[in-house]
């Protein structure tokens, strides 16, 4: 079961999700980047530096065991994703900013994630988990699973815009179904360990979501941004790409214990996200 998930289902699900996101993008969407580059740079700093530092703080605070700590850190190395775009849209955040941050982080992650994962394995002396961690193989796999489908989706949107617009929703649904299959299969495959691992990492995972969202909103507030930008920063920094984290922990490291951390995260992150979306709906005068 784990082999089937890691080698076929997870990569296919991630490819479909990224293809769907690519179909929502056009080259024109990136033109405002020239005028808003300080804000975009601030968001990227929060994603690639701020959140990993929060992860280290939480690991030390809770005294997490090495495998769970590694799963948590891989999550912090996996920013962005289509989920944060959807949440920003539902909460009436700054969607173009959200898409820009997600697109750039999706292009950077294949370069940063392999190196940071290898370094963390070495730092915590987990070489026995993956004696020769394939940095180049992970880089190529992430490029194939994230950058390539985004580019293909954008090309499809440019060449066949009507078809691309019609396919966005079905493609996202198909990717979501695949990810649901992964979650259910992981739970069934490791249900005997799930209560123990959730007890060990559930609270730490929740704190990671809440502190990440608070960090994002705080950075936007410090930059003098309005409510819409604060919401977008909260989601872009607080909501991680659990699909990419599953690809690494299950697909390359082949470690179900690590994989259950992003699995728990994928479920837990919905709680504060739903509360933020609901609170924005109650105070529509705050939508700007």
C-alpha positions, 0 to 999 in steps of 0.5 A, spaced: 500 500 500 505 504 501 509 503 495 503 504 491 501 511 494 508 513 494 510 511 487 503 513 483 497 516 487 501 522 491 505 524 485 499 524 480 495 527 485 500 533 486 501 533 478 493 534 477 493 540 483 498 544 480 496 543 473 489 546 475 493 552 478 497 553 472 490 553 468 488 559 472 494 563 471 496 568 465 503 571 464 499 578 465 498 576 472 505 577 474 505 584 471 503 587 478 509 584 481 514 589 479 510 594 483 508 590 489 515 587 489 517 589 496 510 586 499 511 579 495 518 579 498 516 580 505 511 574 504 517 570 501 521 571 507 515 569 512 514 563 508 521 560 507 525 563 513 519 565 518 515 559 518 521 554 519 524 558 525 517 557 528 517 550 526 524 549 530 521 553 536 515 548 536 519 542 536 523 544 542 517 547 546 514 540 545 520 536 545 518 532 539 521 525 537 526 526 531 521 522 526 515 527 528 520 533 528 522 531 521 515 531 518 514 537 521 520 541 518 519 538 512 512 541 512 515 548 514 519 547 507 513 546 503 510 553 502 504 555 498 499 551 494 492 551 491 489 550 498 491 557 500 489 560 494 482 557 495 482 560 502 484 567 500 478 567 495 473 564 500 475 570 505 475 575 500 483 576 501 488 579 495 487 573 490 492 576 485 497 577 491 496 570 493 496 567 486 503 570 485 506 568 492 504 561 491 506 561 484 513 564 486 514 559 492 512 553 487 518 555 483 523 556 488 521 550 493 524 544 488 530 548 489 530 549 496 526 543 499 531 538 497 537 541 500 533 543 507 531 536 507 538 533 506 541 538 511 535 537 517 536 529 516 544 530 517 543 535 523 538 530 527 543 524 525 537 521 521 542 518 516 539 511 517 532 513 515 535 515 508 542 513 508 543 517 501 538 522 500 537 523 493 537 531 493 538 531 485 532 526 484 528 530 489 529 536 485 527 533 478 521 530 481 519 536 484 520 540 478 516 534 474 510 534 479 510 542 480 513 547 476 512 542 469 504 542 470 504 549 472 507 551 466 503 546 462 497 549 465 499 556 463 500 554 456 493 551 455 490 557 458 494 561 453 493 557 447 486 554 449 483 559 454 475 557 453 477 549 454 482 551 460 477 555 464 472 549 463 477 544 465 479 548 472 474 545 476 474 538 474 482 538 474 481 541 481 476 536 483 480 530 480 486 532 484 482 533 491 479 526 490 486 523 489 489 526 495 482 524 499 484 517 497 491 518 499 489 520 506 484 515 507 489 509 505 494 512 510 489 512 515 487 505 514 495 503 513 497 506 519 491 506 524 494 502 529 499 508 530 495 514 528 492 515 536 499 515 538 502 520 533 496 524 533 497 525 541 504 526 540 504 531 534 497 534 534 497 540 538 504 541 535 501 541 528 495 546 531 500 551 534 504 551 527 498 553 523 496 558 528 502 561 529 504 561 522 497 565 520 499 570 526 506 571 523 503 572 516 497 577 519 503 580 523 507 581 517 502 584 513 500 589 519 507 591 520 507 593 513 501 597 513 497 593 509 489 592 509 485 587 511 485 583 505 492 583 504 493 581 512 488 575 510 492 573 504 499 573 508 495 569 514 493 563 509 500 564 505 504 563 511 500 559 515 497 554 510 502 549 507 503 544 501 501 538 505 501 534 498 508 536 497 510 534 504 507 527 503 511 526 496 517 527 500 516 523 507 512 518 503 515 518 496 522 519 497 523 517 505 518 512 505 517 513 512 509 512 514 511 516 521 513 522 518 508 522 513 502 522 518 505 529 520 503 532 514 496 528 514 494 530 521 496 537 518 492 537 512 486 536 517 487 540 523 489 546 518 482 546 516 479 548 523 483 555 524 482 557 516 474 555 517 474 560 523 478 566 519 473 565 513 467 565 517 469 571 521 470 575 515 463 573 513 460 576 519 464 583 518 463 584 511 465 592 512 472 589 513 472 587 506 477 591 503 
